[in-house]
């Protein structure tokens, strides 16, 4: 997890997040992440970005529907994360305290999902 400024776009943090991760075979995201700053680093590591192109782009990329539907897992994670009042309202004034609350809430969600699959 990485925190950005409130007025910053989410896609400004993607290159920093990709540096910390091992090379992935596929990156799935929605149209908002269609930019060269995201597509090029993924291609350099040997991965493939499954991101639909925005409507204003002349050459449209095709995205495998079954793989794109798996993006729903991430969307549901963020929806569940917002059920934690401290995360949804961001009571913390310091970014490190807010990040700690995010990590605790994420860990709790992961443990709940892990327990249900074992």
C-alpha positions in Angstrom: 0.0 0.0 0.0 1.2 3.5 -0.8 -0.4 6.8 0.2 -0.6 9.7 -2.1 -1.7 13.3 -1.6 -5.5 13.8 -1.8 -5.4 15.9 -4.9 -3.0 13.5 -6.7 -4.2 11.0 -9.3 -3.8 7.3 -8.3 -1.8 6.6 -11.4 1.1 8.8 -10.2 1.8 6.1 -7.6 1.8 3.1 -9.9 5.4 3.3 -11.1 6.6 3.4 -7.4 4.4 0.4 -6.6 5.7 -1.6 -9.5 9.3 -1.1 -8.4 8.6 -2.9 -5.1 6.9 -5.9 -6.7 8.4 -8.9 -8.4 7.9 -9.1 -12.2 4.3 -10.1 -12.9 3.0 -11.9 -15.9 -0.1 -9.7 -16.1 -1.3 -6.4 -14.8 -5.0 -5.8 -14.8 -6.4 -2.3 -14.3 -9.3 -0.1 -15.5 -9.3 2.6 -18.2 -8.1 5.3 -15.8 -4.6 3.7 -15.7 -4.1 3.8 -19.5 -0.9 5.7 -19.9 2.6 5.1 -21.2 4.1 5.7 -17.7 2.4 2.5 -16.6 2.4 0.4 -19.8 6.1 0.8 -20.5 7.6 -0.4 -17.1 5.3 -3.4 -17.3 6.5 -4.3 -20.8 10.1 -3.8 -19.8 9.8 -6.4 -17.0 8.3 -8.9 -19.5 4.7 -8.6 -18.3 1.6 -7.7 -20.2 -0.8 -5.0 -19.2 -4.5 -5.8 -19.6 -5.8 -2.3 -19.5 -8.6 -1.1 -21.8 -7.8 2.0 -23.8 -9.6 5.2 -23.2 -12.3 6.1 -25.8 -10.3 9.0 -27.1 -7.5 6.8 -28.3 -7.6 5.9 -32.0 -6.0 2.4 -31.8 -7.9 0.3 -29.2 -6.2 -2.6 -27.4 -8.2 -5.8 -26.8 -8.5 -7.1 -23.3 -9.4 -10.7 -22.4 -12.8 -10.5 -20.7 -12.2 -13.4 -18.3 -9.0 -11.8 -17.0 -10.4 -8.3 -16.8 -13.3 -9.6 -14.7 -10.8 -10.7 -12.0 -10.2 -7.0 -11.4 -13.4 -7.2 -9.4 -11.4 -8.8 -6.5 -9.4 -5.7 -6.0 -12.5 -3.5 -6.3 -14.2 -5.6 -3.6 -11.1 -5.4 -1.3 -11.2 -1.5 -1.4 -14.9 -1.6 -0.8 -14.4 -3.8 2.3 -11.5 -1.6 3.4 -13.9 1.4 3.5 -16.1 -0.4 6.0 -13.4 0.4 8.6 -14.5 3.8 10.0 -11.0 5.0 10.7 -10.0 4.3 7.1 -13.1 5.7 5.5 -13.1 9.0 7.3 -9.3 9.3 7.7 -9.3 10.7 11.2 -5.5 10.4 11.4 -3.7 13.7 10.7 -0.3 12.0 10.1 0.2 9.9 7.0 2.2 7.3 8.9 -0.7 6.8 11.3 -3.2 6.5 8.4 -0.9 4.0 6.7 -0.7 2.0 9.9 -4.5 1.9 10.1 -4.6 0.8 6.4 -2.1 -2.0 7.1 -4.0 -3.3 10.2 -7.3 -3.2 8.3 -5.8 -5.0 5.3 -4.3 -7.6 7.5 -7.6 -8.2 9.2 -9.3 -8.6 5.9 -6.6 -10.9 4.6 -6.8 -13.1 7.7 -10.6 -13.3 7.4 -10.3 -14.4 3.8 -7.5 -16.8 4.6 -9.5 -18.4 7.5 -12.5 -19.0 5.2 -10.4 -20.8 2.6 -8.6 -23.2 4.9 
